[in-house]
C-alpha cells in the first residue's frame, strides 16, 4: 500500500507540474473544425476560379494560372477575403472550444503556460503575416499559400514546447508541405487545402481521442 501511495503522490505531482508548465486546454475538436473551414474555403476558391474562367472544362493548373498571372484584377482580393473569413472562423471556434474544455476541467485558460504558448508562436505568425502582406502587395501570388504553410508550421513548432508534443509534428508537416508547394506553385491551393484542411482534421481527431475523450471519460 505504501508503494502505491508513493506512486499516486508522484503521479499527482507530475500532473500539477504539467498543468503549470504546459497549455493542455487545447481542444482537438477545434482542429477538426478549422480543417473543415479550410476545406470549405478551398472548395469555394476553386469554384470561384472555375466560374471566373467561364470554361466547361477546368484542368487544375489552367485554373490556377489565372491566379498566378493575375489575369483578373478582382481575384486576389476575393481570395484574401475568403482566407480572412476562414481565419476568423477558425480562431473564434478554437477560442470557444478551448475555453469550454478549460472550464470543464476547472482550469483557467489564461495562465502562465497559455501566455508562454502564445508568446512563442507570435513571432513566426506576425512575421509570416507581414511577409504575406508584402507578397500580396508586390503581386507574388504564387508563393502566398506556401509561405502561409511554412510560417504557420514554424509557429506551431516553436510553441509546441508549452503544449502537447503532437503540435510539433503538425508544425513539421505544415513546413514540409509548404516547402513542397514552393516547387509546384500551380498546385498551391491544393497544398493549402491539404495543410490547413486535411492535416488539421487528422490532428484534431487524434487529439480528441488521445486527450479530450479520455479526460471526459474520467
TORKE-66123 format. One record per residue (C-alpha): x negated, y negated, z. Coordinates in steps of 0.5 Angstrom, whole numbers, plus 2048, in hexadecimal, padded with zeros to 3 digits. Example, Ala and Ser with C-alpha at 12.3 -4.5 7.8 and 13.67 -1.06 7.14 Angstrom:
2
7E78098107E580280E
REM end
This chain:
218
8008008007FA7FB8027F77FC7FB7FE7FB7F87FF7F57FC7F87F27FA7F97F47F28007F07F37FD7EA7F67F77EA7F17FD7EA7EB8017E47EF7FA7E07EF7F97E27E88007DF7E67FF7D97EA7F97D77E67FB7D97E08017D47E07FD7CF7E37F87CF7DD7FC7D27D78027CF7D48067D57D480D7D27D380C7D27CB8137D57C88127DB7C38197D97C08167D27BF8117D57BA8167D97B681B7D37B68157CF7B38147D47AE81B7D47AC81B7CD7AB8157CD7A78177D37A281E7CF7A181A7C87A08157CC79B81B7CF79781E7C87978187C57948177CB78F81F7CA78D81D7C278C8177C378881B7C87838217C378381D7BD7818197C277C8207C377881E7CA7768227D077681B7D47778167D277C80F7D577D80D7D37838067D078180A7CC77C80F7C97818097C77868057C478180B7BE7818097BD7888017BE7878017B97818077B478480B7B477D8117B27818107AC7868157AE78B8137B578C80D7B37918127AF7958177B47968127BA7978107B579D8177B47A08187BB7A08127BD7A38137B87A881A7BB7AA8177C27AB8127BF7AF8177BB7B481C7C17B48167C67B68137C17BB81A7C07BE81C7C77BE8167C97C18167C47C781D7C67C981C7CE7C98157CD7CD8197C87D281E7CD7D28197D37D38157CF7D981C7CE7DD81E7D57DD8177D77E08187D17E58127CD7E28107C67E080F7C57D880B7BF7D98057C17DD7FD7C17DD7FD7C77D88027C57D47FE7BE7D47F87C17D27FB7C57CD7FE7BF7C97F77BB7CA7F37C17C77F87C17C17F97BA7C07F27B87BD7F37BD7B77FA7BC7B67F97B47B67F37B47B27F77B97AD7FD7B57AD7F97AF7AB7F57B37A67FB7B57A27FE7AE7A27F87AC79F7F87B179A7FF7AF7987FD7A87977F87AA7927FC7AF78F7F87B57907FF7B97917FC7C078F7F87C07967FD7BE79B8007C579C7F97C879D7F77C27A27FD7C37A67FC7CA7A77F57C97A97F57C37AE7FB7C77B17F77CD7B27F27C97B57F67C67BA7F97CD7BC7F27D07BC7F07CA7C17F67CA7C57F67D27C67F27D27CC7F77CF7D07FD7D47CE7FE7DB7CB7F87DE7C77FD7DF7C27FD7D87C07F67D87BE7F77DE7B97FD7DA7B67F87D47B57F27D87B27F87DB7AD7FA7D47AB7F37D27AA7F27D87A57F87D67A17F67CF7A17EF7D179E7F27D67997F77D17977F27CC7957F07D17907F67D278D7FA7CB78D7FF7CC7888027D178E8017CC7948097CC7958097D47958037D479A8067CE79E80C7D379F8087D97A18047D57A680A7D17A980F7D67A880D7DD7A88087DC7AD80C7D87B28117DE7B180D7E37B28097E07B88107DE7BB8127E57BB80C7E87BE80C7E27C48137E37C58137EB7C680C7EA7C980D7E57CE8147E27CE8197E87CE8147EB7D38157E67D881C7E57D781D7EC7D981A7EB7E0
REM end
